Amino acid sequence: MAEHRIFTTSFASVYPHYVAKAEKKGRTKAEVDEIIGWLTGHSADGLQAEIDAKTDFRTFFATAPAMNPARTAVTGTVCGVRVEEVPDPLMREIRILDKMIDELAKGKAMAKILRQG
């Protein structure tokens, strides 16, 4: 089975879409960055370095400073697919990020998105 093309797509090419989705719903780039930082452990500078380097999704997640163990609490559907049932570990990480950005765009409170209560 061929691997999904998102794995070799640069994170930098998708990141503006995450920001645009959030901003279209009145949320901010800072909130998107906070979600990505919570999920991956990337600092603002680290995230910017990954964007500048045009790191692909596989490398972005493989070299993340500290994947948050609480990310397994992110459940639900993205594009009709249950996040927690995605068999491929890398695709699951990507879907978790997608789900969290969706929650931001839907107006959910940051504490809820970051699974803090």
N, C-alpha and C positions, 0 to 999 in steps of 0.2 A: 504494500500500500504506500502510495506517495505521501510524503509529509506535507502538511498544510503550508501554504505559502506565507501565512502570517508569521510563521516561525523565523523566516528569513527577511521579513519586512522590517525596515528600520523603525525603531520606536519613535524617532523624530518625525517620521511621516504621519504617524497616527496621533501623536500628542496634541497637535493643534485642533484635531477633531474632538478630542476629549474636552479641551478648553472651550471650544466654540459651543459644544453641546451644553456645557455648564453655564456659560455666559448668556446663551440664548434664553435660559430660564432664570436669569437674575443671580446666578452664583458667580464665583470668582476663580481666576487662575490660581490664586493662593490656596483656595479650598481643594482644587484638583491636585496641586502639589502636595498638600497635606495628606490627602488620601494615598498618593503614590509613596510618599515618605513613610506613612504608617505601614503600608503593605510590604515595602521592599527594604526599608531602612536607609534609603537614599536621603542625604541632606540636600538642601537647595542647590548647593554648589555641585554635589555629586550628580544630581539629576540633570543639571545643565551640562555637565561634562558628557554624560551619556547622550544627550540630545545633540550636542556639538559633534560628537564622534560618530553620529548616525549608527549607533549600536543596534543590531537586530534584536528582535524580541527574545530569541533563544539566549543570547548572551546577556541581555538586560536582566532577565530573571536568574540565569545561572550565576552571574557575578554580583547579584544584589547583596549589599552589606549584611542584611539581617531580615530574612523573610519573617513576618510576624506570625507566630504560632496561632494567634486568634483568628487568622484568616479562614480557618476551617469553619468558623461560625457564619461565614457568608454563604447563604443558601438562596434558592429561588431560581427563577428562569431569566435567561437572556436569549432573545431571539428563539424562544420556544424550547430552549435546552436547559435542563436543570443543572445548575453549576456543580452541585455536589456529586452528580452522576457522570461527569465528563471523565472518560477513562484515561486519556492522555494527561500526565501531570503538568506539562507545559501549557497545554490548551486550557486546563483547569485554572492555572494561575492567570492566564489572559482573561478568561471568563469572569474570574473573581474581580479583577480590575474593572472590566466592563460593567459588571453588576453594581459595583460601588459608585461608578460614575453615573450610571442610570439613577441610582438612589439620590445622588446629589442633584441631578437635573429634575427629579420629581419633588424636590423640596424637603427631603428628609433632613432632620437635624444631624449635624456633624457627629455628635456623641453616639447617635444610633448607627450611623454609617460606619463609624470606627468601632462598633460593637462595645461601647462603654456603658451600656445600660439601657 
